[in-house]
Amino acid sequence: MLYIQIITILALVLTVFFSYDEYKKGTMKLHNFKIICVCECIALFGMIYLILT
């Protein structure tokens, strides 16, 4: 179970990283980038909470 949670955390971080790259290139609007960041951060905190409990 821990491996799945760690892989999920890595996928969340990579999603934000690649979204930031698209935002820098100008192919993504700021509003969409903010929505992605908020959703990914909520999921990241949830995964960290599940690992700690």
N, C-alpha and C positions, 0 to 999 in steps of 0.2 A: 504494500500500500504506500509506503514511503517513497518508493521509486516513482510511482505514478504522480504523486504530489510534487516531487522535485522536477519531473519532466514538464508538468503543467506550469510550474513557476518559470522554468526556462522558456517555454513557449510564450508566456505572457510578456516576459522581458524582451524577447525577440520581436514580438508584435509591435511593442512600443518603439523599439529601435528602428525597425523598418518603416513604421509610420512616420517617424521623425525624419527619416531620410526622404520619404516622399514629400513631406511638408517643406523641407529645405529646397527640394528641386522645384517646387511650385505646382506640383500636380495634385496637391491636396489642400483644401481650404482649412483655415485655422479652426473654424467651428467644428469640422469633422475630426480634426486632430485632437481637439479638447475632449470631444465625446469619447473617442477611442481611449485616451489616457485615463479618463475618469472610470470607465468601465473596466479597464485592465487593472487599475489600482484597487478597485473594489474586489475583483477576483483574486488579486495577489494577496491582499490582506486576509481574505477568506482562507486561502491556502495556507498562509503562515499560521493563522489561528488553528486550523485543523492539525497542523504538524505539532504545534505547541501543546495542544490538549490531548 
